[in-house]
C-alpha cells in the first residue's frame, strides 16, 4: 500500500534550544578549517590533513547529536528555526539569514557529515603521497561547509550561497590534478590539461543551471515579495500565486536541478568529473553535489503541488535520465565512469520519485539516503582497486582480483547487491518503493513511468554486474601481452582505506530495512512532506516486486554469461551503433556543441562582422569625411588679401542671386 496524494504542509517553527542552537557550528567548523589550511601554507603540510579530518569528525558528531535531540521531540515540534542575522534590505525585500532544522535538512546533515567523515578518513591514506594533500583536505572541508549551508539555509537565497559554494568546491576538486612539472612526460601533461578542462566543463554547465535558480528567486520576489521557504510555500498553498507563475517557478527550479544533479539535458559533465581523485568522486556522487537537485525539488514541494505541468516535467526528466544513465553505464570500460553513469541513473530514480508528488517525496529521499552509503562504498572500493592496480581504471585490464583483494571484493560485493536491490540489502527497500510508487496514478502515466522504472532496474543489474565481474571474476588480464601498462602486483589496501569500506557495508546491509520498519522514515519526513493516506498501484505490489527481482536476475545472468563464461578481450572491439553511441555518452557533447558552442561562435562572428563593417565603417567614414572637409577648408586659408576679397565678392554675388530669385 502506498500513500495517495495530499496537499503539502507548512509546519510552524519551533525555537532552537540545546544542541540545535549550536547548529551554525556545522558550517563554521569546516569553513574555518578550510580557511586555516589554505592560509597556513606549506608549513601545515605535515599535519594539515589531520586538522581536516578532525573538523569533519566534529561536525559528524554534532550532526548526529542534533538528530538525536530532534528525534526526541514530538512530530509537531521537529521543524526548528535558528535566526542568525539580518543580511540586507532592498525596498520591500528584507533578507535575514537563518538555519532550518527539520527532518529533511537533518537527513542530509547526517548523510553529508557521516559519509563525509569516512571519505576524509579514507583520503588520509589515498592521498598520502600527494604533495598538496593539505590543500586537498582544505577543499574537502570547504565542500562539506558549502553543502551544509545549502541544506540548512531557511531561504532560497541562503540555499543559493551553498549552491554556489559546492559549485566552486567541485571545480577545485575535479581539477585538483591540473598541473604537471615542466619535465614531466607528455602524457602526464596532457592528462593535467584534460583534468583542467573537465573542471571547467562542470563549472560552466552548472552555471547554466544556476540561471534557473536565479530566475526562480526573481519570480518569487516579484510574486511573493520574499524568498524564504515558509513564505513561498504559504503563498503557493493559499492561492496567492497563480498557477501560471507557479509553473514558471517550477520549470526554473527544474533547470537548476538538472545542472546540479546532472539530469537530462545537462548531464554531460558528470562523466568527465571523474578526473578528480577518487574520494572526490565519492563525495560528489554520494553525499553532496548531485543530491542537491533532489533536495531542491522536495523542499519546493508546495510550488510543484500548485504546478502539475512542472511536476510532471520533473518525473519525465527523471525517467529519461535513469534510462540514459543505465545505457551509458552498460558500455563504459572506465570503472569510475560506469559508477558516474550509475549515479546519473539513480538520481534519475530520485527525480522520478520527486515528480510523483506526495506519494514519491519520502521515497525519493529514502533512496537518496541509502544510495549515499552504498555509492560511497562502491566509489571508495574502486579507489582501492586503483590503488592495487597502479591507478588503472580500464576494467578490461582487470579480472581475477577476488583472491588478491578479499576485503575490497566483499565490501564492493555488498554495495553491488545493494544497488541491484537484492533483499535484504538497503537498495531493495528504497528502490522497490520508488518503482511501486511509479505505478500509482490514473490513465497511461503509471504504466509508462512504472515500465521505465522496471526496465531501469534490469539495466542496473546488468551494468553493475558487468563491473563487478570484470574486476573480480573471470581470468586475470593484467599480465597479458596487450597490456601496455606493464605488470602490476595487486594487493589489499591498508586499514585506513578498508575501514571506511567496512563501516559503509553495515549501512548498505541494514539501513533500508531498519528505516522501513513500521514506516519509520516516511513518518519521520511527514512534518515536511505531509501525511498521506494509503493508495493502490495499478498492479499488485507483489507482482511489481516479483517483476523487479526477475529483471534483476536476468541482468545478472546475462552479465555473468558475457563477462565470466566468455573471454573478455583486453583491446576494445568495435560494436553495434547503440553501444558505440553509449561509449560516447550518446553524443551529448556533440549535441551541446552544436546547440550552444557553435551557435555562440556564430553569434560572435556575426557580432564581429556588424562591428567591423557597420559600426567601424560608419565611424571610419565619418572620420574620413571630416578629414576631407578639413583639408578643403585649409586650402582656402592662403593669407593673401586678394583671395579674401575674391571670396567676399563671390559671396556678395551669391546673396544677390538668392534675393533676386526669391523676388521673381
QUICOR-V841019 format. One record per residue. N is the residue number from 0. PHI is phi in radians with two decimals (999 if undefined). Layout:
BEGIN
<<N:PHI> <N:PHI>>
END
This chain:
BEGIN
<<0:999> <1:-2.07> <2:-1.12> <3:-1.72> <4:-1.02> <5:-2.40> <6:-1.44> <7:-1.10> <8:-2.20> <9:-2.11> <10:-1.49> <11:-1.03> <12:-1.41> <13:-1.81> <14:-1.21> <15:-1.22> <16:-2.64> <17:1.08> <18:-1.07> <19:-1.05> <20:-1.25> <21:-1.81> <22:-1.09> <23:-1.06> <24:-1.17> <25:-1.02> <26:-1.60> <27:-1.16> <28:-1.09> <29:-1.16> <30:-1.15> <31:-1.14> <32:-1.06> <33:-1.08> <34:-1.10> <35:-1.10> <36:-1.13> <37:-1.29> <38:-1.47> <39:-1.21> <40:1.27> <41:-1.21> <42:-1.12> <43:-1.73> <44:-1.06> <45:-1.28> <46:-2.33> <47:-1.05> <48:-1.13> <49:-1.25> <50:-1.14> <51:-1.06> <52:-1.14> <53:-1.10> <54:-1.11> <55:-1.18> <56:-1.17> <57:-1.10> <58:-1.25> <59:-1.13> <60:-1.12> <61:-1.14> <62:-1.08> <63:-1.15> <64:-1.09> <65:-1.14> <66:-1.04> <67:-1.09> <68:-1.08> <69:-1.18> <70:-1.08> <71:-1.38> <72:-1.55> <73:-1.08> <74:-0.97> <75:-1.27> <76:-1.92> <77:-1.58> <78:-1.93> <79:-1.95> <80:-1.84> <81:-2.24> <82:-1.13> <83:-1.99> <84:-2.86> <85:-1.47> <86:-1.58> <87:-2.82> <88:-2.25> <89:-2.52> <90:1.14> <91:-1.51> <92:-1.58> <93:-2.13> <94:-1.95> <95:-1.93> <96:-1.70> <97:-2.71> <98:-1.97> <99:-2.17> <100:-1.85> <101:-2.46> <102:-0.97> <103:-1.21> <104:-1.16> <105:-1.26> <106:-1.08> <107:-1.21> <108:-1.03> <109:-1.10> <110:-1.11> <111:-1.12> <112:-1.30> <113:-1.24> <114:-1.17> <115:-1.05> <116:-1.11> <117:-1.12> <118:-1.22> <119:-1.05> <120:-1.06> <121:-1.05> <122:-1.21> <123:-0.98> <124:-1.46> <125:-1.10> <126:-1.79> <127:-1.01> <128:-1.79> <129:-1.49> <130:-1.19> <131:-1.94> <132:-1.06> <133:-1.06> <134:-1.15> <135:-1.07> <136:-1.21> <137:-1.09> <138:-1.16> <139:-1.08> <140:-1.08> <141:-1.08> <142:-1.07> <143:-1.08> <144:-1.08> <145:-1.17> <146:-1.16> <147:-1.21> <148:-1.09> <149:-1.04> <150:-1.52> <151:-1.69> <152:-1.05> <153:-1.71> <154:-2.62> <155:-1.15> <156:-1.30> <157:-1.21> <158:-0.96> <159:-1.14> <160:-1.06> <161:-1.15> <162:-1.00> <163:-1.24> <164:-1.10> <165:-1.20> <166:-1.11> <167:-1.13> <168:-1.10> <169:-1.14> <170:-1.05> <171:-1.18> <172:-1.46> <173:-1.09> <174:-1.68> <175:-1.03> <176:-1.63> <177:-1.86> <178:-2.30> <179:-2.44> <180:-1.09> <181:-1.06> <182:-1.65> <183:-1.25> <184:-1.02> <185:-1.03> <186:-1.08> <187:-1.18> <188:-1.17> <189:-1.11> <190:-1.09> <191:-1.08> <192:-1.14> <193:-1.13> <194:-1.10> <195:-1.10> <196:-1.14> <197:-1.12> <198:-1.13> <199:-1.14> <200:-1.09> <201:-1.09> <202:-1.13> <203:-1.17> <204:-1.17> <205:-1.25> <206:-1.17> <207:-1.05> <208:-1.12> <209:-1.08> <210:-1.03> <211:-1.07> <212:-1.17> <213:-1.11> <214:-1.11> <215:-1.08> <216:-1.17> <217:-1.07> <218:-1.16> <219:-1.07> <220:-1.09> <221:-1.18> <222:-1.69> <223:-1.94> <224:1.44> <225:-2.76> <226:-2.12> <227:-1.29> <228:-1.03> <229:-1.13> <230:-1.15> <231:-1.17> <232:-1.12> <233:-1.10> <234:-1.15> <235:-1.20> <236:-1.45> <237:-1.63> <238:1.47> <239:-1.17> <240:-1.95> <241:-1.20> <242:-1.06> <243:-1.07> <244:-1.22> <245:-1.10> <246:-1.11> <247:-1.07> <248:-1.07> <249:-1.06> <250:-1.20> <251:-1.10> <252:-1.12> <253:-1.12> <254:-1.04> <255:-1.07> <256:-1.15> <257:-1.08> <258:-1.20> <259:-1.32> <260:-1.76> <261:0.95> <262:-1.79> <263:-0.97> <264:-1.78> <265:-1.89> <266:-1.68> <267:-1.16> <268:-1.34> <269:-1.18> <270:-1.12> <271:-1.18> <272:-1.15> <273:-1.23> <274:-1.13> <275:-1.30> <276:-0.97> <277:-0.99> <278:-1.01> <279:-1.11> <280:-1.03> <281:-1.11> <282:-1.20> <283:-1.15> <284:-1.51> <285:-1.79> <286:-2.07> <287:-2.17> <288:-0.95> <289:-1.26> <290:-1.45> <291:-1.12> <292:-1.12> <293:-1.15> <294:-1.00> <295:-1.07> <296:-1.13> <297:-1.28> <298:-1.09> <299:-1.69> <300:-1.01> <301:-1.10> <302:-1.10> <303:-1.26> <304:-1.09> <305:-1.61> <306:-2.38> <307:-1.01> <308:-1.14> <309:-1.15> <310:-1.12> <311:-1.13> <312:-1.10> <313:-1.05> <314:-1.13> <315:-1.15> <316:-1.05> <317:-1.08> <318:-1.12> <319:-1.08> <320:-1.20> <321:-1.14> <322:-1.30> <323:-1.05> <324:-1.10> <325:-1.16> <326:-1.13> <327:-1.11> <328:-1.09> <329:-1.28> <330:-1.99> <331:-1.38> <332:-1.87> <333:-1.33> <334:-0.96> <335:-1.23> <336:-1.27> <337:-1.10> <338:-1.18> <339:-1.13> <340:-1.11> <341:-1.10> <342:-1.07> <343:-0.97> <344:-1.18> <345:-1.21> <346:-1.13> <347:-1.03> <348:-1.02> <349:-1.17> <350:-1.13> <351:-1.03> <352:-1.08> <353:-1.12> <354:-1.41> <355:-1.48> <356:1.51> <357:-0.96> <358:-1.25> <359:-2.04> <360:-0.97> <361:-1.13> <362:-1.23> <363:-1.09> <364:-1.23> <365:-1.05> <366:-1.19> <367:-1.06> <368:-1.19> <369:-1.14> <370:-1.07> <371:-1.01> <372:-1.36> <373:-1.36> <374:-1.30> <375:-1.04> <376:-1.07> <377:-1.18> <378:-1.17> <379:-1.16> <380:-1.11> <381:-1.09> <382:-1.12> <383:-1.11> <384:-1.12> <385:-1.05> <386:-1.03> <387:-1.42> <388:-2.00> <389:1.13> <390:1.19> <391:-1.28> <392:-2.19> <393:-1.35> <394:-1.14> <395:-1.18> <396:-1.79> <397:-1.83> <398:1.55> <399:1.21> <400:-1.47> <401:-1.00> <402:-1.24> <403:-1.47> <404:-2.36> <405:-1.11> <406:-1.14> <407:-1.10> <408:-1.08> <409:-1.16> <410:-1.20> <411:-1.17> <412:-1.11> <413:-1.15> <414:-1.09> <415:-1.07> <416:-1.16> <417:-1.19> <418:-1.27> <419:-1.19> <420:1.47> <421:-1.50> <422:-1.22> <423:-1.74> <424:-1.18> <425:-1.08> <426:-1.07> <427:-1.08> <428:-1.23> <429:-1.53> <430:-1.26> <431:-1.09> <432:-1.18> <433:-1.14> <434:-1.10> <435:-1.11> <436:-1.13> <437:-1.13> <438:-1.57> <439:-1.65> <440:2.51> <441:-2.15> <442:1.32> <443:-1.51> <444:-0.94> <445:-1.11> <446:-1.20> <447:-1.23> <448:-1.15> <449:-1.13> <450:-1.13> <451:-1.08> <452:-1.09> <453:-1.12> <454:-1.07> <455:-1.07> <456:-1.12> <457:-1.14> <458:-1.16> <459:-1.04> <460:-1.07> <461:-1.20> <462:-1.26> <463:-1.31> <464:-1.19> <465:-0.99> <466:-1.07> <467:-1.12> <468:-1.23> <469:-1.16> <470:-1.45> <471:-1.87> <472:-2.14> <473:1.33> <474:-1.42> <475:-1.19> <476:-2.22> <477:-1.55> <478:-2.06> <479:-1.32> <480:-1.11> <481:-1.33> <482:-1.35> <483:-1.28> <484:-1.42> <485:1.47> <486:-1.28> <487:-2.24> <488:-2.25> <489:-1.01> <490:-2.71> <491:-1.31> <492:-1.31> <493:-1.26> <494:-1.17> <495:-1.13> <496:-1.67> <497:-1.42> <498:-1.06> <499:-1.02> <500:-1.11> <501:-1.19> <502:-1.09> <503:-1.10> <504:-1.09> <505:-1.07> <506:-1.20> <507:-1.13> <508:-1.46> <509:-1.90> <510:-1.12> <511:-1.08> <512:-1.11> <513:-1.10> <514:-1.31> <515:-1.41> <516:-0.99> <517:1.00> <518:0.97> <519:-1.05> <520:-1.25> <521:-1.07> <522:-1.12> <523:-1.04> <524:-1.48> <525:-0.99> <526:-1.05> <527:-1.80> <528:-1.62> <529:1.52> <530:-1.50> <531:-2.34> <532:-1.37> <533:-1.48> <534:-2.30> <535:-2.03> <536:-1.25> <537:-1.25> <538:-2.08> <539:-0.98> <540:-1.00> <541:-1.12> <542:-1.18> <543:-1.10> <544:-1.09> <545:-1.10> <546:-1.13> <547:-1.08> <548:-1.16> <549:-1.12> <550:-1.16> <551:-1.09> <552:-1.06> <553:-1.05> <554:-1.07> <555:-1.15> <556:-1.12> <557:-1.09> <558:-1.11> <559:-1.10> <560:-1.17> <561:-1.39> <562:-2.13> <563:-2.10> <564:-1.21> <565:-1.85> <566:-1.18> <567:-1.75> <568:-1.16> <569:-1.24> <570:-1.55> <571:-1.06> <572:-1.81> <573:-1.04> <574:-2.42> <575:-1.20> <576:-1.00> <577:-1.15> <578:-1.13> <579:-1.08> <580:-1.14> <581:-1.14> <582:-1.08> <583:-1.79> <584:1.01> <585:0.96> <586:1.01> <587:-1.15> <588:-1.10> <589:-1.11> <590:-1.10> <591:-1.08> <592:-1.13> <593:-1.17> <594:-1.47> <595:-1.91> <596:-1.17> <597:-1.11> <598:-1.09> <599:-1.11> <600:-1.10> <601:-1.09> <602:-1.13> <603:-1.11> <604:-1.11> <605:-1.12> <606:-1.09> <607:-1.10> <608:-1.13> <609:-1.08> <610:-1.13> <611:-1.27> <612:-1.69> <613:-1.77> <614:-1.16> <615:-1.10> <616:-1.09> <617:-1.13> <618:-1.15> <619:-1.16> <620:-1.11> <621:-1.09> <622:-1.13> <623:-1.14> <624:-1.10> <625:-1.10> <626:-1.12> <627:-1.10> <628:-1.08> <629:-1.14> <630:-1.12> <631:-1.12> <632:-1.12> <633:-1.06> <634:-1.21> <635:-1.35> <636:-1.68> <637:-1.52> <638:1.60> <639:-1.62> <640:-1.14> <641:-1.14> <642:-1.15> <643:-1.15> <644:-1.13> <645:-1.13> <646:-1.11> <647:-1.17> <648:-1.09> <649:-1.12> <650:-1.17> <651:-1.10> <652:-1.07> <653:-1.13> <654:-1.17> <655:-1.11> <656:-1.05> <657:-1.11> <658:-1.16> <659:-1.10> <660:-1.12> <661:-1.22> <662:-1.34> <663:-1.78>>
END
